[in-house]
Amino acid sequence: MSATAEALSTKLKSIIRDVPDFPKPGIIFKDITPLLADHAAFTELVQAFADAYRGAGITKVLGIEARGFLLAAPIAMALGAGIVPVRKKGKLPYKTVAASYALEYGTDTLEMHADAVKPGEKVLVVDDVLATGGTAAAVCELVEKLGGRVAGVAMLIELEFLNGRSKLAGRDIHSLIKY
């Protein structure tokens, strides 16, 4: 990690709040809402992600419900790309494609509109935390089911001790903060 990336990581870590025992006992939730409220820090993190993928031909940025939406929208704007919401089952109004996955404290199903990604489009998947990798892997599966190409997976936080990268083998993964 470069000195600039390390400095940004340290800065962002200092703003993120730990919430113990949420959503269940034993989990330490990384609350990014103080970071989102800090205009300068939020701008830096969006710019860091945009810089990492500028020139990669990204046409769509997929934001994973719900905090991923907050990160994906400004990244998409910075890259000149469209944004696609990936939501929990039953939340989207049109025909959808779905993928189920396991996460560190249960299971879930994600959906996106069946026409959200066109064959051959280069897609950036964005979320706040890479934990076990199940969520991101499911979203990559959805993109590929529609014929899109996953150009990268951008995560604000990576919980390295959960080895989420193993479910995303061979993919370009960019995380700003690692625990």
Secondary structure, 3 states (H helix, E strand, C coil): CCHHHHHHHHHHHHHCEEEECCCCCCCEEEECHHHHHCHHHHHHHHHHHHHHHCCCCCCEEEEECCHHHHHHHHHHHHHCCEEEEEEECCCCCCCEEEEEEEECCEEEEEEEECCCCCCCCEEEEEEEEECCCHHHHHHHHHHHHCCCEEEEEEEEEECHHHCHHHHHCCCCEEEEEEC
